[in-house]
Amino acid sequence: MKANVGSLDRTLRIAAGVILILLALAQVIGPWGWIGIVPLLTGVFRFCPAYSLLGVRTCKVDATQEGSH
């Protein structure tokens, strides 16, 4: 798994995930708020399977990764 989620993307994913989970715990929104686990985990691990399938990458490519493609 190579990182494909950049810094801003990562921050937004973690924030959205935490907010959704907290709202679900507080019963402000229904149980669908637990879907916040998905953006939280993709932000923490800096890897999004959907990005891989679509060929999207929001993080910078360093010199060591450029040659390996």
mmCIF file as Biopython writes it, N, C-alpha, C and O atoms, coordinates in Angstrom:
data_model
#
loop_
_atom_site.group_PDB
_atom_site.id
_atom_site.type_symbol
_atom_site.label_atom_id
_atom_site.label_alt_id
_atom_site.label_comp_id
_atom_site.label_asym_id
_atom_site.label_entity_id
_atom_site.label_seq_id
_atom_site.pdbx_PDB_ins_code
_atom_site.Cartn_x
_atom_site.Cartn_y
_atom_site.Cartn_z
_atom_site.occupancy
_atom_site.B_iso_or_equiv
_atom_site.auth_seq_id
_atom_site.auth_asym_id
_atom_site.pdbx_PDB_model_num
ATOM 1   N N  . MET A ? 1  ? 0.828   -1.181 0.000   1.0 0.0 1  A 1 
ATOM 2   C CA . MET A ? 1  ? 0.000   0.000  0.000   1.0 0.0 1  A 1 
ATOM 3   C C  . MET A ? 1  ? 0.871   1.242  0.000   1.0 0.0 1  A 1 
ATOM 4   O O  . MET A ? 1  ? 1.547   1.531  0.987   1.0 0.0 1  A 1 
ATOM 5   N N  . LYS A ? 2  ? 0.858   1.965  -1.086  1.0 0.0 2  A 1 
ATOM 6   C CA . LYS A ? 2  ? 1.575   3.234  -1.147  1.0 0.0 2  A 1 
ATOM 7   C C  . LYS A ? 2  ? 0.609   4.354  -0.802  1.0 0.0 2  A 1 
ATOM 8   O O  . LYS A ? 2  ? -0.553  4.336  -1.207  1.0 0.0 2  A 1 
ATOM 9   N N  . ALA A ? 3  ? 1.095   5.315  -0.060  1.0 0.0 3  A 1 
ATOM 10  C CA . ALA A ? 3  ? 0.252   6.449  0.336   1.0 0.0 3  A 1 
ATOM 11  C C  . ALA A ? 3  ? -0.258  7.174  -0.905  1.0 0.0 3  A 1 
ATOM 12  O O  . ALA A ? 3  ? 0.509   7.463  -1.823  1.0 0.0 3  A 1 
ATOM 13  N N  . ASN A ? 4  ? -1.550  7.464  -0.924  1.0 0.0 4  A 1 
ATOM 14  C CA . ASN A ? 4  ? -2.116  8.226  -2.033  1.0 0.0 4  A 1 
ATOM 15  C C  . ASN A ? 4  ? -3.033  9.347  -1.537  1.0 0.0 4  A 1 
ATOM 16  O O  . ASN A ? 4  ? -3.764  9.952  -2.322  1.0 0.0 4  A 1 
ATOM 17  N N  . VAL A ? 5  ? -2.990  9.617  -0.233  1.0 0.0 5  A 1 
ATOM 18  C CA . VAL A ? 5  ? -3.796  10.670 0.375   1.0 0.0 5  A 1 
ATOM 19  C C  . VAL A ? 5  ? -2.855  11.737 0.925   1.0 0.0 5  A 1 
ATOM 20  O O  . VAL A ? 5  ? -2.015  11.450 1.779   1.0 0.0 5  A 1 
ATOM 21  N N  . GLY A ? 6  ? -2.997  12.964 0.436   1.0 0.0 6  A 1 
ATOM 22  C CA . GLY A ? 6  ? -2.135  14.062 0.849   1.0 0.0 6  A 1 
ATOM 23  C C  . GLY A ? 6  ? -2.516  14.658 2.193   1.0 0.0 6  A 1 
ATOM 24  O O  . GLY A ? 6  ? -3.483  14.231 2.824   1.0 0.0 6  A 1 
ATOM 25  N N  . SER A ? 7  ? -1.748  15.646 2.619   1.0 0.0 7  A 1 
ATOM 26  C CA . SER A ? 7  ? -1.906  16.240 3.954   1.0 0.0 7  A 1 
ATOM 27  C C  . SER A ? 7  ? -3.267  16.896 4.167   1.0 0.0 7  A 1 
ATOM 28  O O  . SER A ? 7  ? -3.936  16.611 5.161   1.0 0.0 7  A 1 
ATOM 29  N N  . LEU A ? 8  ? -3.683  17.758 3.263   1.0 0.0 8  A 1 
ATOM 30  C CA . LEU A ? 8  ? -4.972  18.437 3.417   1.0 0.0 8  A 1 
ATOM 31  C C  . LEU A ? 8  ? -6.109  17.414 3.335   1.0 0.0 8  A 1 
ATOM 32  O O  . LEU A ? 8  ? -7.034  17.437 4.147   1.0 0.0 8  A 1 
ATOM 33  N N  . ASP A ? 9  ? -6.032  16.533 2.367   1.0 0.0 9  A 1 
ATOM 34  C CA . ASP A ? 9  ? -7.022  15.474 2.196   1.0 0.0 9  A 1 
ATOM 35  C C  . ASP A ? 9  ? -7.107  14.627 3.469   1.0 0.0 9  A 1 
ATOM 36  O O  . ASP A ? 9  ? -8.196  14.289 3.931   1.0 0.0 9  A 1 
ATOM 37  N N  . ARG A ? 10 ? -5.965  14.298 4.014   1.0 0.0 10 A 1 
ATOM 38  C CA . ARG A ? 10 ? -5.888  13.481 5.224   1.0 0.0 10 A 1 
ATOM 39  C C  . ARG A ? 10 ? -6.564  14.183 6.402   1.0 0.0 10 A 1 
ATOM 40  O O  . ARG A ? 10 ? -7.351  13.573 7.125   1.0 0.0 10 A 1 
ATOM 41  N N  . THR A ? 11 ? -6.256  15.452 6.587   1.0 0.0 11 A 1 
ATOM 42  C CA . THR A ? 11 ? -6.828  16.225 7.676   1.0 0.0 11 A 1 
ATOM 43  C C  . THR A ? 11 ? -8.349  16.307 7.556   1.0 0.0 11 A 1 
ATOM 44  O O  . THR A ? 11 ? -9.066  16.138 8.542   1.0 0.0 11 A 1 
ATOM 45  N N  . LEU A ? 12 ? -8.834  16.568 6.345   1.0 0.0 12 A 1 
ATOM 46  C CA . LEU A ? 12 ? -10.277 16.666 6.128   1.0 0.0 12 A 1 
ATOM 47  C C  . LEU A ? 12 ? -10.973 15.327 6.348   1.0 0.0 12 A 1 
ATOM 48  O O  . LEU A ? 12 ? -12.069 15.283 6.907   1.0 0.0 12 A 1 
ATOM 49  N N  . ARG A ? 13 ? -10.351 14.246 5.916   1.0 0.0 13 A 1 
ATOM 50  C CA . ARG A ? 13 ? -10.936 12.915 6.107   1.0 0.0 13 A 1 
ATOM 51  C C  . ARG A ? 13 ? -11.031 12.569 7.595   1.0 0.0 13 A 1 
ATOM 52  O O  . ARG A ? 13 ? -12.062 12.081 8.058   1.0 0.0 13 A 1 
ATOM 53  N N  . ILE A ? 14 ? -9.955  12.822 8.339   1.0 0.0 14 A 1 
ATOM 54  C CA . ILE A ? 14 ? -9.948  12.508 9.769   1.0 0.0 14 A 1 
ATOM 55  C C  . ILE A ? 14 ? -10.990 13.359 10.494  1.0 0.0 14 A 1 
ATOM 56  O O  . ILE A ? 14 ? -11.734 12.848 11.331  1.0 0.0 14 A 1 
ATOM 57  N N  . ALA A ? 15 ? -11.046 14.649 10.178  1.0 0.0 15 A 1 
ATOM 58  C CA . ALA A ? 15 ? -12.016 15.536 10.825  1.0 0.0 15 A 1 
ATOM 59  C C  . ALA A ? 15 ? -13.447 15.095 10.509  1.0 0.0 15 A 1 
ATOM 60  O O  . ALA A ? 15 ? -14.279 15.011 11.412  1.0 0.0 15 A 1 
ATOM 61  N N  . ALA A ? 16 ? -13.735 14.819 9.261   1.0 0.0 16 A 1 
ATOM 62  C CA . ALA A ? 16 ? -15.086 14.391 8.870   1.0 0.0 16 A 1 
ATOM 63  C C  . ALA A ? 16 ? -15.455 13.080 9.553   1.0 0.0 16 A 1 
ATOM 64  O O  . ALA A ? 16 ? -16.576 12.918 10.036  1.0 0.0 16 A 1 
ATOM 65  N N  . GLY A ? 17 ? -14.508 12.143 9.593   1.0 0.0 17 A 1 
ATOM 66  C CA . GLY A ? 17 ? -14.767 10.860 10.232  1.0 0.0 17 A 1 
ATOM 67  C C  . GLY A ? 17 ? -15.066 10.996 11.714  1.0 0.0 17 A 1 
ATOM 68  O O  . GLY A ? 17 ? -16.011 10.394 12.224  1.0 0.0 17 A 1 
ATOM 69  N N  . VAL A ? 18 ? -14.259 11.786 12.400  1.0 0.0 18 A 1 
ATOM 70  C CA . VAL A ? 18 ? -14.456 11.982 13.836  1.0 0.0 18 A 1 
ATOM 71  C C  . VAL A ? 18 ? -15.797 12.680 14.103  1.0 0.0 18 A 1 
ATOM 72  O O  . VAL A ? 18 ? -16.526 12.297 15.018  1.0 0.0 18 A 1 
ATOM 73  N N  . ILE A ? 19 ? -16.117 13.695 13.308  1.0 0.0 19 A 1 
ATOM 74  C CA . ILE A ? 19 ? -17.381 14.417 13.495  1.0 0.0 19 A 1 
ATOM 75  C C  . ILE A ? 19 ? -18.573 13.484 13.291  1.0 0.0 19 A 1 
ATOM 76  O O  . ILE A ? 19 ? -19.505 13.491 14.094  1.0 0.0 19 A 1 
ATOM 77  N N  . LEU A ? 20 ? -18.552 12.689 12.233  1.0 0.0 20 A 1 
ATOM 78  C CA . LEU A ? 20 ? -19.655 11.757 11.987  1.0 0.0 20 A 1 
ATOM 79  C C  . LEU A ? 20 ? -19.806 10.746 13.119  1.0 0.0 20 A 1 
ATOM 80  O O  . LEU A ? 20 ? -20.922 10.457 13.551  1.0 0.0 20 A 1 
ATOM 81  N N  . ILE A ? 21 ? -18.697 10.213 13.593  1.0 0.0 21 A 1 
ATOM 82  C CA . ILE A ? 21 ? -18.749 9.234  14.682  1.0 0.0 21 A 1 
ATOM 83  C C  . ILE A ? 21 ? -19.275 9.876  15.966  1.0 0.0 21 A 1 
ATOM 84  O O  . ILE A ? 21 ? -20.099 9.283  16.662  1.0 0.0 21 A 1 
ATOM 85  N N  . LEU A ? 22 ? -18.808 11.075 16.279  1.0 0.0 22 A 1 
ATOM 86  C CA . LEU A ? 22 ? -19.282 11.769 17.478  1.0 0.0 22 A 1 
ATOM 87  C C  . LEU A ? 22 ? -20.771 12.092 17.398  1.0 0.0 22 A 1 
ATOM 88  O O  . LEU A ? 22 ? -21.494 11.973 18.387  1.0 0.0 22 A 1 
ATOM 89  N N  . LEU A ? 23 ? -21.223 12.502 16.213  1.0 0.0 23 A 1 
ATOM 90  C CA . LEU A ? 23 ? -22.649 12.781 16.038  1.0 0.0 23 A 1 
ATOM 91  C C  . LEU A ? 23 ? -23.480 11.512 16.182  1.0 0.0 23 A 1 
ATOM 92  O O  . LEU A ? 23 ? -24.589 11.558 16.714  1.0 0.0 23 A 1 
ATOM 93  N N  . ALA A ? 24 ? -22.963 10.394 15.721  1.0 0.0 24 A 1 
ATOM 94  C CA . ALA A ? 24 ? -23.661 9.111  15.875  1.0 0.0 24 A 1 
ATOM 95  C C  . ALA A ? 24 ? -23.702 8.706  17.347  1.0 0.0 24 A 1 
ATOM 96  O O  . ALA A ? 24 ? -24.730 8.237  17.835  1.0 0.0 24 A 1 
ATOM 97  N N  . LEU A ? 25 ? -22.593 8.885  18.048  1.0 0.0 25 A 1 
ATOM 98  C CA . LEU A ? 25 ? -22.547 8.551  19.471  1.0 0.0 25 A 1 
ATOM 99  C C  . LEU A ? 25 ? -23.501 9.416  20.294  1.0 0.0 25 A 1 
ATOM 100 O O  . LEU A ? 25 ? -24.112 8.945  21.253  1.0 0.0 25 A 1 
ATOM 101 N N  . ALA A ? 26 ? -23.619 10.685 19.907  1.0 0.0 26 A 1 
ATOM 102 C CA . ALA A ? 26 ? -24.498 11.613 20.615  1.0 0.0 26 A 1 
ATOM 103 C C  . ALA A ? 26 ? -25.958 11.457 20.170  1.0 0.0 26 A 1 
ATOM 104 O O  . ALA A ? 26 ? -26.839 12.155 20.673  1.0 0.0 26 A 1 
ATOM 105 N N  . GLN A ? 27 ? -26.203 10.574 19.258  1.0 0.0 27 A 1 
ATOM 106 C CA . GLN A ? 27 ? -27.525 10.295 18.705  1.0 0.0 27 A 1 
ATOM 107 C C  . GLN A ? 27 ? -28.163 11.518 18.055  1.0 0.0 27 A 1 
ATOM 108 O O  . GLN A ? 27 ? -29.385 11.670 18.049  1.0 0.0 27 A 1 
ATOM 109 N N  . VAL A ? 28 ? -27.317 12.384 17.511  1.0 0.0 28 A 1 
ATOM 110 C CA . VAL A ? 28 ? -27.791 13.542 16.759  1.0 0.0 28 A 1 
ATOM 111 C C  . VAL A ? 28 ? -28.194 13.079 15.364  1.0 0.0 28 A 1 
ATOM 112 O O  . VAL A ? 28 ? -29.174 13.563 14.797  1.0 0.0 28 A 1 
ATOM 113 N N  . ILE A ? 29 ? -27.438 12.152 14.826  1.0 0.0 29 A 1 
ATOM 114 C CA . ILE A ? 29 ? -27.760 11.541 13.534  1.0 0.0 29 A 1 
ATOM 115 C C  . ILE A ? 29 ? -27.937 10.044 13.776  1.0 0.0 29 A 1 
ATOM 116 O O  . ILE A ? 29 ? -27.573 9.529  14.834  1.0 0.0 29 A 1 
ATOM 117 N N  . GLY A ? 30 ? -28.478 9.380  12.823  1.0 0.0 30 A 1 
ATOM 118 C CA . GLY A ? 30 ? -28.740 7.949  12.973  1.0 0.0 30 A 1 
ATOM 119 C C  . GLY A ? 30 ? -27.473 7.114  12.932  1.0 0.0 30 A 1 
ATOM 120 O O  . GLY A ? 30 ? -26.362 7.644  12.907  1.0 0.0 30 A 1 
ATOM 121 N N  . PRO A ? 31 ? -27.652 5.814  12.927  1.0 0.0 31 A 1 
ATOM 122 C CA . PRO A ? 31 ? -26.507 4.905  12.909  1.0 0.0 31 A 1 
ATOM 123 C C  . PRO A ? 31 ? -25.659 5.008  11.644  1.0 0.0 31 A 1 
ATOM 124 O O  . PRO A ? 31 ? -24.526 4.527  11.623  1.0 0.0 31 A 1 
ATOM 125 N N  . TRP A ? 32 ? -26.189 5.627  10.592  1.0 0.0 32 A 1 
ATOM 126 C CA . TRP A ? 32 ? -25.393 5.797  9.377   1.0 0.0 32 A 1 
ATOM 127 C C  . TRP A ? 32 ? -24.153 6.656  9.637   1.0 0.0 32 A 1 
ATOM 128 O O  . TRP A ? 32 ? -23.222 6.647  8.832   1.0 0.0 32 A 1 
ATOM 129 N N  . GLY A ? 33 ? -24.129 7.386  10.733  1.0 0.0 33 A 1 
ATOM 130 C CA . GLY A ? 33 ? -22.961 8.202  11.086  1.0 0.0 33 A 1 
ATOM 131 C C  . GLY A ? 33 ? -21.707 7.375  11.316  1.0 0.0 33 A 1 
ATOM 132 O O  . GLY A ? 33 ? -20.591 7.890  11.254  1.0 0.0 33 A 1 
ATOM 133 N N  . TRP A ? 34 ? -21.902 6.079  11.582  1.0 0.0 34 A 1 
ATOM 134 C CA . TRP A ? 34 ? -20.747 5.196  11.768  1.0 0.0 34 A 1 
ATOM 135 C C  . TRP A ? 34 ? -19.960 5.010  10.480  1.0 0.0 34 A 1 
ATOM 136 O O  . TRP A ? 34 ? -18.855 4.468  10.503  1.0 0.0 34 A 1 
ATOM 137 N N  . ILE A ? 35 ? -20.517 5.453  9.354   1.0 0.0 35 A 1 
ATOM 138 C CA . ILE A ? 35 ? -19.779 5.410  8.093   1.0 0.0 35 A 1 
ATOM 139 C C  . ILE A ? 35 ? -18.527 6.297  8.197   1.0 0.0 35 A 1 
ATOM 140 O O  . ILE A ? 35 ? -17.621 6.202  7.369   1.0 0.0 35 A 1 
ATOM 141 N N  . GLY A ? 36 ? -18.490 7.149  9.213   1.0 0.0 36 A 1 
ATOM 142 C CA . GLY A ? 36 ? -17.324 7.999  9.466   1.0 0.0 36 A 1 
ATOM 143 C C  . GLY A ? 36 ? -16.057 7.201  9.724   1.0 0.0 36 A 1 
ATOM 144 O O  . GLY A ? 36 ? -14.953 7.741  9.653   1.0 0.0 36 A 1 
ATOM 145 N N  . ILE A ? 37 ? -16.212 5.919  10.021  1.0 0.0 37 A 1 
ATOM 146 C CA . ILE A ? 37 ? -15.046 5.057  10.215  1.0 0.0 37 A 1 
ATOM 147 C C  . ILE A ? 37 ? -14.221 4.972  8.928   1.0 0.0 37 A 1 
ATOM 148 O O  . ILE A ? 37 ? -12.993 4.890  8.972   1.0 0.0 37 A 1 
ATOM 149 N N  . VAL A ? 38 ? -14.907 4.993  7.788   1.0 0.0 38 A 1 
ATOM 150 C CA . VAL A ? 38 ? -14.208 4.864  6.501   1.0 0.0 38 A 1 
ATOM 151 C C  . VAL A ? 38 ? -13.260 6.041  6.249   1.0 0.0 38 A 1 
ATOM 152 O O  . VAL A ? 38 ? -12.069 5.814  6.037   1.0 0.0 38 A 1 
ATOM 153 N N  . PRO A ? 39 ? -13.745 7.296  6.264   1.0 0.0 39 A 1 
ATOM 154 C CA . PRO A ? 39 ? -12.790 8.394  6.049   1.0 0.0 39 A 1 
ATOM 155 C C  . PRO A ? 39 ? -11.742 8.492  7.158   1.0 0.0 39 A 1 
ATOM 156 O O  . PRO A ? 39 ? -10.604 8.889  6.903   1.0 0.0 39 A 1 
ATOM 157 N N  . LEU A ? 40 ? -12.120 8.133  8.380   1.0 0.0 40 A 1 
ATOM 158 C CA . LEU A ? 40 ? -11.153 8.159  9.480   1.0 0.0 40 A 1 
ATOM 159 C C  . LEU A ? 40 ? -10.003 7.204  9.195   1.0 0.0 40 A 1 
ATOM 160 O O  . LEU A ? 40 ? -8.840  7.590  9.314   1.0 0.0 40 A 1 
ATOM 161 N N  . LEU A ? 41 ? -10.303 5.977  8.824   1.0 0.0 41 A 1 
ATOM 162 C CA . LEU A ? 41 ? -9.249  4.991  8.555   1.0 0.0 41 A 1 
ATOM 163 C C  . LEU A ? 41 ? -8.429  5.341  7.316   1.0 0.0 41 A 1 
ATOM 164 O O  . LEU A ? 41 ? -7.211  5.164  7.311   1.0 0.0 41 A 1 
ATOM 165 N N  . THR A ? 42 ? -9.087  5.837  6.261   1.0 0.0 42 A 1 
ATOM 166 C CA . THR A ? 42 ? -8.325  6.195  5.064   1.0 0.0 42 A 1 
ATOM 167 C C  . THR A ? 42 ? -7.412  7.384  5.351   1.0 0.0 42 A 1 
ATOM 168 O O  . THR A ? 42 ? -6.337  7.496  4.762   1.0 0.0 42 A 1 
ATOM 169 N N  . GLY A ? 43 ? -7.830  8.268  6.248   1.0 0.0 43 A 1 
ATOM 170 C CA . GLY A ? 43 ? -6.975  9.394  6.637   1.0 0.0 43 A 1 
ATOM 171 C C  . GLY A ? 43 ? -5.813  8.947  7.497   1.0 0.0 43 A 1 
ATOM 172 O O  . GLY A ? 43 ? -4.685  9.399  7.302   1.0 0.0 43 A 1 
ATOM 173 N N  . VAL A ? 44 ? -6.074  8.065  8.446   1.0 0.0 44 A 1 
ATOM 174 C CA . VAL A ? 44 ? -5.021  7.576  9.344   1.0 0.0 44 A 1 
ATOM 175 C C  . VAL A ? 44 ? -3.970  6.791  8.574   1.0 0.0 44 A 1 
ATOM 176 O O  . VAL A ? 44 ? -2.772  6.973  8.793   1.0 0.0 44 A 1 
ATOM 177 N N  . PHE A ? 45 ? -4.412  5.920  7.672   1.0 0.0 45 A 1 
ATOM 178 C CA . PHE A ? 45 ? -3.470  5.074  6.934   1.0 0.0 45 A 1 
ATOM 179 C C  . PHE A ? 45 ? -2.950  5.713  5.653   1.0 0.0 45 A 1 
ATOM 180 O O  . PHE A ? 45 ? -2.094  5.143  4.978   1.0 0.0 45 A 1 
ATOM 181 N N  . ARG A ? 46 ? -3.468  6.903  5.314   1.0 0.0 46 A 1 
ATOM 182 C CA . ARG A ? 46 ? -3.048  7.651  4.126   1.0 0.0 46 A 1 
ATOM 183 C C  . ARG A ? 46 ? -3.194  6.839  2.846   1.0 0.0 46 A 1 
ATOM 184 O O  . ARG A ? 46 ? -2.429  7.019  1.899   1.0 0.0 46 A 1 
ATOM 185 N N  . PHE A ? 47 ? -4.170  5.953  2.822   1.0 0.0 47 A 1 
ATOM 186 C CA . PHE A ? 47 ? -4.410  5.123  1.644   1.0 0.0 47 A 1 
ATOM 187 C C  . PHE A ? 47 ? -5.906  5.006  1.406   1.0 0.0 47 A 1 
ATOM 188 O O  . PHE A ? 47 ? -6.664  4.658  2.311   1.0 0.0 47 A 1 
ATOM 189 N N  . CYS A ? 48 ? -6.325  5.301  0.181   1.0 0.0 48 A 1 
ATOM 190 C CA . CYS A ? 48 ? -7.725  5.188  -0.198  1.0 0.0 48 A 1 
ATOM 191 C C  . CYS A ? 48 ? -7.833  4.203  -1.363  1.0 0.0 48 A 1 
ATOM 192 O O  . CYS A ? 48 ? -7.323  4.478  -2.449  1.0 0.0 48 A 1 
ATOM 193 N N  . PRO A ? 49 ? -8.491  3.062  -1.151  1.0 0.0 49 A 1 
ATOM 194 C CA . PRO A ? 49 ? -8.635  2.083  -2.230  1.0 0.0 49 A 1 
ATOM 195 C C  . PRO A ? 49 ? -9.334  2.655  -3.467  1.0 0.0 49 A 1 
ATOM 196 O O  . PRO A ? 49 ? -8.979  2.302  -4.592  1.0 0.0 49 A 1 
ATOM 197 N N  . ALA A ? 50 ? -10.313 3.527  -3.274  1.0 0.0 50 A 1 
ATOM 198 C CA . ALA A ? 50 ? -11.012 4.134  -4.411  1.0 0.0 50 A 1 
ATOM 199 C C  . ALA A ? 50 ? -10.053 4.992  -5.237  1.0 0.0 50 A 1 
ATOM 200 O O  . ALA A ? 50 ? -10.131 5.003  -6.466  1.0 0.0 50 A 1 
ATOM 201 N N  . TYR A ? 51 ? -9.150  5.708  -4.568  1.0 0.0 51 A 1 
ATOM 202 C CA . TYR A ? 51 ? -8.159  6.497  -5.285  1.0 0.0 51 A 1 
ATOM 203 C C  . TYR A ? 51 ? -7.272  5.590  -6.140  1.0 0.0 51 A 1 
ATOM 204 O O  . TYR A ? 51 ? -6.933  5.936  -7.272  1.0 0.0 51 A 1 
ATOM 205 N N  . SER A ? 52 ? -6.901  4.441  -5.602  1.0 0.0 52 A 1 
ATOM 206 C CA . SER A ? 52 ? -6.069  3.507  -6.358  1.0 0.0 52 A 1 
ATOM 207 C C  . SER A ? 52 ? -6.780  3.037  -7.622  1.0 0.0 52 A 1 
ATOM 208 O O  . SER A ? 52 ? -6.184  2.988  -8.698  1.0 0.0 52 A 1 
ATOM 209 N N  . LEU A ? 53 ? -8.053  2.694  -7.485  1.0 0.0 53 A 1 
ATOM 210 C CA . LEU A ? 53 ? -8.822  2.228  -8.635  1.0 0.0 53 A 1 
ATOM 211 C C  . LEU A ? 53 ? -8.971  3.313  -9.700  1.0 0.0 53 A 1 
ATOM 212 O O  . LEU A ? 53 ? -8.962  3.025  -10.897 1.0 0.0 53 A 1 
ATOM 213 N N  . LEU A ? 54 ? -9.109  4.558  -9.254  1.0 0.0 54 A 1 
ATOM 214 C CA . LEU A ? 54 ? -9.309  5.670  -10.180 1.0 0.0 54 A 1 
ATOM 215 C C  . LEU A ? 54 ? -8.012  6.327  -10.633 1.0 0.0 54 A 1 
ATOM 216 O O  . LEU A ? 54 ? -8.026  7.189  -11.512 1.0 0.0 54 A 1 
ATOM 217 N N  . GLY A ? 55 ? -6.892  5.927  -10.038 1.0 0.0 55 A 1 
ATOM 218 C CA . GLY A ? 55 ? -5.601  6.513  -10.401 1.0 0.0 55 A 1 
ATOM 219 C C  . GLY A ? 55 ? -5.403  7.914  -9.846  1.0 0.0 55 A 1 
ATOM 220 O O  . GLY A ? 55 ? -4.645  8.704  -10.407 1.0 0.0 55 A 1 
ATOM 221 N N  . VAL A ? 56 ? -6.077  8.223  -8.757  1.0 0.0 56 A 1 
ATOM 222 C CA . VAL A ? 56 ? -5.984  9.546  -8.135  1.0 0.0 56 A 1 
ATOM 223 C C  . VAL A ? 56 ? -4.936  9.510  -7.041  1.0 0.0 56 A 1 
ATOM 224 O O  . VAL A ? 56 ? -4.774  8.507  -6.346  1.0 0.0 56 A 1 
ATOM 225 N N  . ARG A ? 57 ? -4.230  10.618 -6.900  1.0 0.0 57 A 1 
ATOM 226 C CA . ARG A ? 57 ? -3.205  10.729 -5.851  1.0 0.0 57 A 1 
ATOM 227 C C  . ARG A ? 57 ? -3.156  12.179 -5.409  1.0 0.0 57 A 1 
ATOM 228 O O  . ARG A ? 57 ? -2.908  13.063 -6.228  1.0 0.0 57 A 1 
ATOM 229 N N  . THR A ? 58 ? -3.388  12.444 -4.124  1.0 0.0 58 A 1 
ATOM 230 C CA . THR A ? 58 ? -3.373  13.823 -3.637  1.0 0.0 58 A 1 
ATOM 231 C C  . THR A ? 58 ? -2.115  14.142 -2.838  1.0 0.0 58 A 1 
ATOM 232 O O  . THR A ? 58 ? -1.954  15.264 -2.358  1.0 0.0 58 A 1 
ATOM 233 N N  . CYS A ? 59 ? -1.225  13.165 -2.693  1.0 0.0 59 A 1 
ATOM 234 C CA . CYS A ? 59 ? 0.017   13.433 -1.975  1.0 0.0 59 A 1 
ATOM 235 C C  . CYS A ? 59 ? 1.150   13.625 -2.975  1.0 0.0 59 A 1 
ATOM 236 O O  . CYS A ? 59 ? 1.076   13.197 -4.127  1.0 0.0 59 A 1 
ATOM 237 N N  . LYS A ? 60 ? 2.189   14.277 -2.500  1.0 0.0 60 A 1 
ATOM 238 C CA . LYS A ? 60 ? 3.354   14.519 -3.346  1.0 0.0 60 A 1 
ATOM 239 C C  . LYS A ? 60 ? 4.097   13.218 -3.596  1.0 0.0 60 A 1 
ATOM 240 O O  . LYS A ? 60 ? 4.142   12.342 -2.732  1.0 0.0 60 A 1 
ATOM 241 N N  . VAL A ? 61 ? 4.680   13.096 -4.783  1.0 0.0 61 A 1 
ATOM 242 C CA . VAL A ? 61 ? 5.483   11.939 -5.117  1.0 0.0 61 A 1 
ATOM 243 C C  . VAL A ? 61 ? 6.935   12.315 -4.887  1.0 0.0 61 A 1 
ATOM 244 O O  . VAL A ? 61 ? 7.429   13.283 -5.465  1.0 0.0 61 A 1 
ATOM 245 N N  . ASP A ? 62 ? 7.626   11.548 -4.038  1.0 0.0 62 A 1 
ATOM 246 C CA . ASP A ? 62 ? 9.039   11.840 -3.807  1.0 0.0 62 A 1 
ATOM 247 C C  . ASP A ? 62 ? 9.892   11.140 -4.854  1.0 0.0 62 A 1 
ATOM 248 O O  . ASP A ? 62 ? 9.396   10.299 -5.604  1.0 0.0 62 A 1 
ATOM 249 N N  . ALA A ? 63 ? 11.158  11.481 -4.905  1.0 0.0 63 A 1 
ATOM 250 C CA . ALA A ? 63 ? 12.067  10.963 -5.934  1.0 0.0 63 A 1 
ATOM 251 C C  . ALA A ? 63 ? 12.199  9.454  -5.890  1.0 0.0 63 A 1 
ATOM 252 O O  . ALA A ? 63 ? 12.373  8.834  -6.939  1.0 0.0 63 A 1 
ATOM 253 N N  . THR A ? 64 ? 12.122  8.836  -4.718  1.0 0.0 64 A 1 
ATOM 254 C CA . THR A ? 64 ? 12.276  7.381  -4.624  1.0 0.0 64 A 1 
ATOM 255 C C  . THR A ? 64 ? 11.071  6.643  -5.185  1.0 0.0 64 A 1 
ATOM 256 O O  . THR A ? 64 ? 11.206  5.518  -5.668  1.0 0.0 64 A 1 
ATOM 257 N N  . GLN A ? 65 ? 9.904   7.254  -5.131  1.0 0.0 65 A 1 
ATOM 258 C CA . GLN A ? 65 ? 8.708   6.599  -5.656  1.0 0.0 65 A 1 
ATOM 259 C C  . GLN A ? 65 ? 8.544   6.823  -7.154  1.0 0.0 65 A 1 
ATOM 260 O O  . GLN A ? 65 ? 7.920   6.003  -7.827  1.0 0.0 65 A 1 
ATOM 261 N N  . GLU A ? 66 ? 9.092   7.919  -7.696  1.0 0.0 66 A 1 
ATOM 262 C CA . GLU A ? 66 ? 8.947   8.225  -9.103  1.0 0.0 66 A 1 
ATOM 263 C C  . GLU A ? 66 ? 9.535   7.131  -9.983  1.0 0.0 66 A 1 
ATOM 264 O O  . GLU A ? 66 ? 8.922   6.740  -10.976 1.0 0.0 66 A 1 
ATOM 265 N N  . GLY A ? 67 ? 10.696  6.641  -9.636  1.0 0.0 67 A 1 
ATOM 266 C CA . GLY A ? 67 ? 11.371  5.644  -10.456 1.0 0.0 67 A 1 
ATOM 267 C C  . GLY A ? 67 ? 10.757  4.255  -10.363 1.0 0.0 67 A 1 
ATOM 268 O O  . GLY A ? 67 ? 11.042  3.408  -11.210 1.0 0.0 67 A 1 
ATOM 269 N N  . SER A ? 68 ? 9.933   3.998  -9.371  1.0 0.0 68 A 1 
ATOM 270 C CA . SER A ? 68 ? 9.388   2.665  -9.183  1.0 0.0 68 A 1 
ATOM 271 C C  . SER A ? 68 ? 8.128   2.410  -9.986  1.0 0.0 68 A 1 
ATOM 272 O O  . SER A ? 68 ? 7.606   1.296  -9.949  1.0 0.0 68 A 1 
ATOM 273 N N  . HIS A ? 69 ? 7.615   3.401  -10.716 1.0 0.0 69 A 1 
ATOM 274 C CA . HIS A ? 69 ? 6.384   3.208  -11.487 1.0 0.0 69 A 1 
ATOM 275 C C  . HIS A ? 69 ? 6.669   2.623  -12.809 1.0 0.0 69 A 1 
ATOM 276 O O  . HIS A ? 69 ? 5.748   2.392  -13.593 1.0 0.0 69 A 1 
#
